[in-house]
Amino acid sequence: MPDSKEQFITQAMADFESPLLGYAATILKDLDRARDVVQDTFIRLCQQDIHKVRDSLKSWLFTVCRNRALDLLRKDKAILPLDEASWQHLAGPDLQPDQQADHAERLAEVMKFLQRLTANQREVILLKFQQGLSYQEITKLTGLTTGNIGFLIHSGLKRLRELLPNDLRH
């Protein structure tokens, strides 16, 4: 555990900035606004008593990020799609350039099919598989029951398998 509040926040940023950015970008479909939401999330973390959020940091960060992103959507009533360059930026720097381009292309294709799912199915699938949250963490974040989450994931993945072409199923 980090010794100081500054170390705690620095570690939280190192661990969660990228996943939060991906999550916010998925909700907002705008990378710049997603960055603003993530920045606001960490500003709010700075204002918290770290002892109160330490044990549930991941859930707390994703909840604040989600609420802030949804606030922006409600305020603007506008949803803009991510452009291809933004997806490539989100694909990740650990891959070779050709692998990164292929990954970004495949991700963009899968996201097109994810958009055909219900909003609830899409959200819980992204929280579970993109962000690695547990059912309990998704429950805290969305207010849905674990049974409902399981059903949404199951039915969403089943529908996604029906929609995806064979080359995107692995």
N, C-alpha and C positions, 0 to 999 in steps of 0.2 A: 504494500500500500504506500502511495506517495505520502511524504511527510508534511508537506505544506499544501495550502489551497492552490497556490500557483502550480505546483507539481501535479496535483490532482487534475486540474483543468488542462494542463499541457498534455498529460497522458490521455485524458478523455478525448481531446481533439485528435491526437495521434491515432487512437483506436476507432473513433466513430465519425470523424469528419467526412470521409469518403462514403461510407454506407449511408449516412444521413443525406448527403448531397444526391446520391442516386435515388434515394427514397423520395426526397422533395421534388427532384426533377421528374420522377414518374407521376407524381400528383399534379404538379404545375405545368409540366411539358414546356418548361422554360428554364434553361440552365442558369441564367443570370438571376432570375427571381429565386431559384432554388438556393443559390449561393447566399442571397440576402436572408432567406429563411434560416439556413444553417448558421449563419453569423448571429442572427437574432437568438437562436436556440442556445448558442454558447454564451452570449451576453447574459441571457437569463440564468444559465448555470453559474456564471460568476456572481450573480446576485443571491444565490441560494446558500444555505448552510450545508456544506458538503457532507456533514454527518447525517443529514436527513435524506440525502439522495444517493449516498455511496453504495448502499446495498441493492438499489434498484436503478442504477445509473442508466443502463441500456434502455429499459422501459421508459424511464423518465425522459430521456433525450428524444426517443422516437415519439412519445406522446406530445411533447412540446413542439417538435418539428411538424408533426401531423396537424396539430391544432392551428399552428401559425400558417401553414400552407393552405388549409381549408378556409381560414379567415380571409386570406388573399383571394381565393377563388370566389368566395361569397361576395367579397367587396367588388371585384372586377367583373364577375359573371362572364369572363372570357377565358377560353382554353386555347392555347397556341401549341401546335405540334413541335416537337424537337426536330431540328434539322439534322441531316446526316452527319455534319461536322460535330455537332454536339454529342451524338451517339458515339462517334469514334473517340471523342475525348473521354466519355464515360466508360469506354471498353476496358481501359486499364493500361498502365504503362509497362507492366511486366512482360508483355508479349513482344515478339519481334514485329516490325512494322507490317509485314505481310499477314502474320497471324492476327495482329490487332485489327487490321482492316477486315479480314474474314470474320473475326469474332463480332465486330461492330455490325457488319452486314447481317450476320445470322441473328444477332440480338434485335436489330431493327425489324427483321422479318417476324420473329417470334412476338415482339411487342405489337405488331399489327394484328396478329391473331388474338393476343391477350385483350386488345381493345374490343373484341367481339364478345367477350364474357361480360357478365353483369359487373357493376362497380364493386360490389361486395366480394364476388369471387376473385376478381383481379387484385383487389387490395390484400386479401388474406394470402393469396398465392405469392404475391411479391414480398409480403412481410415474412412468410415462412421460408421461401426458397432464395429470394434475393438478399434479404437482410438477416436470415438465420434466427429469427425470433421463435421462441417456444409458443405452444398454444396458450400457456398462461400469460405470457407477455403480450400476445395478440389480444387476449381477452381484456387485459388492463388497458390496452391502447384503443380498442374499438368498442368495448362494452358488449361484444357478442359472447355468447356462451361457448365453452370449448366444444360442445356437441355441434353447435351451429357452425363453428369454424371448421371442424372436421368435415361436415357435410358440404360446406362451400368449397373447401379444397378438393374433396373427392369429386364432386360434380363438375367443378371448374376444370380439373385436370382431365376428366373423362371427355368433356366437351372440347378441350384444347387438343387432345389426341385425335378426335374426329376431324378437327379443322386443319391441323398441321399436315403439310405434305410430308411424305416419307423421309426426305433428306433432312428435315428439321426435327425429327422425332428422337434422335439420339443425343 
